[in-house]
Amino acid sequence: MKIAIVTPFGAEKRLDAFAEFLIAQHLIRDGRDARLFTYHLQNNPEYAEKRMTYKTVPTVRCRQRYGFSPRLVIEILKFRPQLVLLCHIRSWLNLSGYVAARLVGAKVVFKVIGFLHDPCIVSDRDNPLETVHPKIDLLTRIPKLVKSYFDTPPAGCGRWENFVTHFPMAHADRLITITEFEREWVKRVMGLESELVPWGVKPEADQAAETEPALPEGCPKSGFLFFIGQVKRRKGWDTIIEALALLKEQGIRKDLVFVTSSSPDEYREAHELVEKLGVKDRVHFLYRVSNEEKAWLYRRAAGLLAPSRYEGFGLTPFEAFDFGVPVFGTDIPVYSDFLKDGYNSLISKKGDPITLAENMKRLDQSGVRETLIRGGKETVAKYTDKQIYEAYRRAVVDLI
């Protein structure tokens, strides 16, 4: 059985916890011939090698231009899989993967991730729930694409981008969604049914190697709050900094280790807010960390901050659960699937630094930390890589 997994991510150290990579590893262990097809980026050393095997997973990297990749089509034609799994709605490899799958007679499974990150559906990807377009027009058929060039363009993105994004999704043999919230949105907007297969993590805290990162001067080596993510407003990093400033006004000190892989232009905004609110001595920036450095940070953190305004799923809370770290979440629909206030997390209102600051103090109350750690361990045991794989296999077994 040959299976092609087409994804913009994967086969590099910082992203080897993504579900599609974990699924590929399990397929290979089960004797399937699975290959990962992802971006080839000449200016990024981690995506520059065109063909490789990473942690047992054969990987082919393909360039794309204007949403089409001739190399990907050729590689899938040569591989001749029986099943093609397309991942992430905004991957520019999906159309090529879909076309190649149909040429070789393969079934297509589309894994929907981040449905409300789509600019054709919302006007502000950092605040999607409040900015859904009043009229959503998705180009899911070739005649509709052609006709659109004679009509008013759809809201939010260009005609071709709209088509490349939504055509493979609309015509897949099966859709997979990772949260009940996104499952409902796919049904509401596109009228399509999907199989629910939540994400999770490969439990590895017990055996994970660790390396101390080069911490900035003045950064404590334990007891800090921890944020890891992009400098995007939807991640709620600004709410964290505002909450630290509120605590400073109350004479309470909390230190934050702020880890991001965002570009200098993006993380400059965070630096500016830290300066403006007078908490420069309490926010310690790291710009990239290895898996070993991340493990070191988790093992010494007092709590993980994940105060998002929107998430497609959210892997960092599960990483924190695995390492026995309390989690600060928000009252967004996606989190409600697995975060429960007082059981495995402390929940604040999204975008509200007041309730987040109160939760930071609440963590110091007697017994709270121990309760959250115990609840987190119980939760992560239900969202492991083995369970992801078994749920995926059940969702597509009748196709193969």
C-alpha positions in Angstrom: 0.0 0.0 0.0 1.5 3.3 -1.1 0.4 6.6 0.6 1.6 10.1 -0.3 1.3 12.8 2.3 1.4 16.3 0.9 2.0 19.1 3.5 3.8 22.5 3.6 5.4 21.4 6.9 7.5 18.5 8.1 10.8 16.6 8.0 12.7 19.1 10.1 13.4 19.1 13.8 11.1 21.8 15.0 8.0 20.4 13.2 8.4 16.7 13.7 5.6 16.7 16.2 3.0 17.7 13.5 0.3 15.0 13.1 1.0 14.3 9.4 4.7 13.4 10.2 3.6 11.2 13.1 1.1 9.5 10.9 3.8 8.9 8.3 6.0 7.2 10.9 3.2 4.9 12.0 2.4 4.0 8.5 6.0 3.0 7.8 6.1 0.9 11.1 2.9 -0.9 9.9 4.7 -1.9 6.6 3.1 0.8 4.4 5.1 2.6 1.8 4.5 6.2 2.9 6.3 9.3 1.6 6.1 12.9 2.6 6.0 15.7 0.0 6.6 19.2 1.1 8.1 22.6 0.2 11.5 23.0 -1.3 12.9 26.4 -0.2 16.3 27.2 -1.5 16.8 30.1 1.0 16.0 27.9 4.0 18.6 25.3 4.8 16.0 23.0 6.5 14.0 22.9 3.3 16.8 23.0 0.7 17.6 19.3 0.3 15.3 17.9 -2.5 15.3 14.3 -1.4 16.1 12.8 1.9 14.9 10.3 4.6 14.2 12.0 8.0 13.5 9.8 11.0 12.6 6.9 8.7 10.2 9.0 6.6 11.3 9.4 2.9 10.8 13.0 2.0 10.6 14.8 -1.4 10.7 18.6 -1.4 9.0 20.4 -4.3 9.0 24.0 -5.5 5.8 25.6 -6.5 5.0 28.7 -8.5 1.6 30.4 -8.5 0.1 27.4 -6.7 1.4 24.7 -9.0 4.3 22.3 -8.7 5.3 20.3 -11.8 7.9 18.4 -9.7 5.2 17.2 -7.3 3.0 16.0 -10.1 5.8 14.1 -11.7 7.0 12.6 -8.3 3.5 11.3 -7.5 3.0 9.9 -11.0 6.3 7.9 -10.5 5.3 6.8 -7.0 1.7 5.8 -8.0 0.1 5.8 -4.5 -3.3 4.4 -3.8 -4.1 7.3 -1.3 -3.0 10.9 -1.2 -3.4 12.9 2.0 -3.5 16.7 1.5 -2.9 18.7 4.6 -3.6 22.4 5.5 -6.1 24.4 3.5 -3.5 27.1 2.6 -0.9 24.8 1.2 0.1 25.8 -2.3 1.0 22.2 -3.0 -2.6 20.8 -2.7 -3.8 21.5 -6.2 -0.8 19.7 -7.7 -1.3 16.8 -5.3 -5.0 16.6 -6.1 -4.3 16.6 -9.9 -1.6 13.9 -9.6 -3.8 11.8 -7.4 -6.6 11.8 -10.0 -4.1 11.0 -12.8 -3.0 7.8 -11.0 -6.5 6.9 -9.8 -5.7 7.5 -6.1 -8.2 8.4 -3.5 -7.9 11.9 -1.9 -8.2 12.7 1.7 -8.1 16.4 2.7 -7.1 17.3 6.2 -8.7 20.7 7.1 -6.5 22.7 9.6 -7.1 26.3 10.4 -10.4 26.8 8.5 -10.8 30.3 9.9 -7.3 31.3 8.9 -8.6 31.6 5.4 -8.8 35.3 4.1 -11.6 34.2 1.7 -13.7 33.5 4.8 -12.5 36.2 7.3 -11.1 39.7 6.9 -8.8 39.5 10.0 -7.1 36.2 10.6 -6.0 37.4 14.1 -9.6 38.0 15.1 -11.5 35.6 12.8 -14.7 35.0 14.8 -15.5 38.7 14.7 -14.7 39.3 11.1 -16.4 36.6 9.0 -17.2 38.0 5.5 -21.0 38.8 5.2 -20.8 37.0 1.8 -18.5 34.1 1.4 -17.8 33.0 -2.2 -15.5 30.1 -2.6 -14.4 29.1 -6.1 -14.7 25.3 -6.0 -15.3 24.6 -9.7 -13.5 25.5 -12.9 -16.6 27.1 -14.6 -17.1 29.2 -11.5 -13.4 30.3 -11.6 -13.8 31.4 -15.3 -17.1 33.2 -14.6 -15.5 35.1 -11.7 -13.2 37.0 -14.1 -16.3 38.7 -15.5 -17.9 39.4 -12.2 -17.0 41.2 -9.0 -14.1 39.3 -7.4 -14.8 37.3 -4.2 -13.9 39.0 -0.9 -10.6 38.5 0.8 -8.2 37.0 -1.7 -7.5 36.7 -5.4 -9.5 34.5 -7.7 -6.7 32.0 -8.4 -5.7 31.8 -4.7 -9.4 31.2 -3.9 -9.6 28.4 -6.4 -6.2 26.8 -5.5 -7.2 26.8 -1.8 -10.8 25.4 -2.1 -11.0 23.2 -5.2 -9.0 20.3 -3.8 -10.9 20.5 -0.5 -14.3 20.5 -2.2 -13.6 17.5 -4.4 -11.7 15.2 -2.1 -13.1 11.8 -1.4 -13.0 12.4 2.3 -12.5 15.4 4.6 -10.9 15.2 8.0 -11.3 17.9 10.6 -9.4 18.1 13.9 -11.9 19.9 16.1 -15.7 19.8 16.4 -15.7 23.6 16.1 -14.0 23.5 12.6 -16.1 20.5 11.6 -19.2 22.7 12.2 -17.7 25.6 10.2 -16.8 23.4 7.2 -20.4 22.1 7.2 -21.9 25.7 7.6 -19.7 27.3 4.9 -19.2 24.6 2.3 -22.0 22.1 3.1 -19.4 19.3 3.5 -19.4 16.5 6.0 -16.1 15.4 7.6 -14.6 12.9 9.9 -13.3 14.2 13.3 -9.7 13.1 14.0 -8.2 15.3 16.8 -4.5 16.1 16.9 -2.2 15.3 19.8 1.4 14.6 20.7 3.9 11.8 20.9 4.5 11.5 24.7 8.3 11.9 25.1 8.9 14.1 28.2 10.4 11.2 30.2 13.1 10.5 27.6 13.5 13.8 25.9 17.1 15.1 25.8 17.7 18.6 27.0 20.1 21.4 26.3 20.3 24.7 28.2 19.6 27.6 25.8 21.6 30.8 25.8 19.4 32.7 28.1 19.4 36.5 28.1 21.1 38.3 30.9 18.8 38.5 34.0 16.6 35.6 32.9 15.8 33.2 35.8 16.7 29.6 35.2 13.5 28.2 36.7 10.1 29.4 37.8 9.4 31.5 34.7 6.2 31.7 32.7 6.7 30.3 29.1 5.3 31.4 25.8 6.3 29.7 22.5 4.7 30.7 19.2 4.5 33.2 16.4 4.2 36.9 17.0 0.7 37.0 15.7 -2.1 38.8 17.5 -4.2 35.6 17.4 -1.7 34.0 19.7 -2.4 36.5 22.4 1.2 37.5 23.2 0.1 41.1 23.6 -2.4 40.0 26.3 0.5 38.3 28.2 2.6 41.5 28.2 -0.3 43.6 29.3 -1.0 41.1 32.2 2.6 41.3 33.3 2.3 45.1 33.4 -0.8 44.9 35.5 0.9 42.6 38.0 3.9 45.0 38.1 1.5 47.8 39.2 0.4 45.5 42.0 4.0 44.9 43.1 4.0 41.3 41.8 6.9 40.1 39.7 6.4 37.4 37.0 9.1 36.6 34.5 8.3 35.5 31.0 10.5 33.5 28.6 9.2 34.5 25.1 10.2 32.1 22.3 9.4 32.8 18.7 10.6 31.9 15.2 8.9 35.0 13.7 10.8 37.4 11.5 12.6 40.5 13.0 9.9 42.8 11.5 7.2 40.8 13.4 8.9 40.4 16.7 9.8 44.1 16.8 6.2 44.8 17.6 6.5 42.7 20.8 9.7 44.5 21.8 8.0 47.8 21.4 5.1 46.8 23.6 7.5 45.5 26.3 9.3 48.9 26.2 6.0 50.9 26.3 4.6 49.0 29.3 7.8 49.1 31.3 8.4 45.3 31.6 11.6 45.0 29.7 13.3 43.5 32.7 10.7 40.7 33.0 10.3 39.6 29.4 13.2 37.5 28.0 13.3 36.8 24.3 14.6 33.8 22.5 14.2 33.7 18.8 14.7 30.0 17.9 15.1 26.9 20.1 15.9 23.3 19.3 13.8 20.5 20.5 16.4 19.9 23.2 16.3 23.5 24.3 12.5 23.4 24.3 12.6 20.4 26.6 14.9 22.3 29.0 12.5 25.2 29.1 9.4 23.1 29.7 11.1 21.2 32.6 11.8 24.5 34.4 8.7 26.5 33.5 6.1 27.5 36.1 3.4 27.6 33.5 2.7 27.7 29.7 0.8 30.7 28.4 -1.5 30.0 25.5 -4.0 32.9 25.6 -5.0 32.6 21.9 -7.8 34.5 20.2 -8.1 31.7 17.7 -6.4 28.3 17.1 -6.7 25.6 14.5 -6.0 23.2 17.3 -3.0 24.2 19.6 -0.2 21.7 20.2 1.7 23.6 22.9 -0.9 22.9 25.7 -0.4 19.2 25.0 3.4 19.5 25.1 3.0 21.3 28.5 0.7 18.5 29.8 3.3 15.9 28.8 6.0 17.8 30.7 3.8 18.4 33.7 3.5 22.1 33.2 0.2 24.0 34.1 -1.5 25.7 31.2 -3.1 29.1 30.8 -5.8 29.1 28.1 -8.7 31.2 26.9 -12.4 30.7 26.4 -12.2 30.1 22.6 -14.2 27.3 21.0 -11.3 25.2 19.9 -9.8 25.0 23.3 -13.1 24.1 24.9 -12.7 20.6 23.3 -9.9 19.7 25.8 -9.2 22.6 28.2 -11.2 22.7 31.4 -10.8 25.5 33.9 -9.6 24.3 37.3 -9.0 20.7 36.0 -6.1 20.9 33.5 -5.9 24.7 32.8 -6.7 28.2 34.0 -9.0 29.9 31.5 -9.2 33.6 30.9 -11.3 35.7 28.5 -9.6 36.0 25.2 -7.8 39.4 24.8 -8.4 40.2 28.5 -5.2 40.9 30.5 -7.2 41.4 33.7 -8.5 37.8 33.9 -5.1 36.5 32.7 -3.3 38.4 35.5 -5.8 37.0 38.0 -5.1 33.5 36.8 -1.3 34.1 37.1 -1.9 34.8 40.8 -4.4 32.0 41.1 -1.7 29.5 40.1 0.1 30.3 43.4 -2.8 29.2 45.5 -2.4 26.0 47.5 -3.0 22.8 45.6 -3.8 24.5 42.3 -0.6 23.6 40.5 -0.8 20.0 41.6 -4.4 19.7 40.4 -3.6 21.2 37.0 -0.6 18.9 36.5 -2.6 15.8 37.3 -5.5 16.9 35.0 -3.0 17.6 32.2 -1.4 14.2 32.5 -4.9 12.6 32.3 -5.8 14.7 29.3 -2.6 14.1 27.2 -3.1 10.3 27.7 -6.2 10.6 25.5 -4.4 12.5 22.7 -1.3 10.5 21.8 0.3 9.9 18.5 -1.0 6.3 18.6 -4.5 7.4 19.1 -4.2 10.0 16.3 -3.0 7.2 13.9 -5.7 4.8 14.9 -8.4 7.4 14.5 -7.0 8.4 11.1 -6.9 4.7 10.0 -10.5 4.2 11.0 -11.5 7.4 9.2 -10.1 6.2 5.8 -10.1 2.4 6.1 -13.0 2.0 3.7 -11.2 4.1 1.0 -8.2 1.8 0.9 
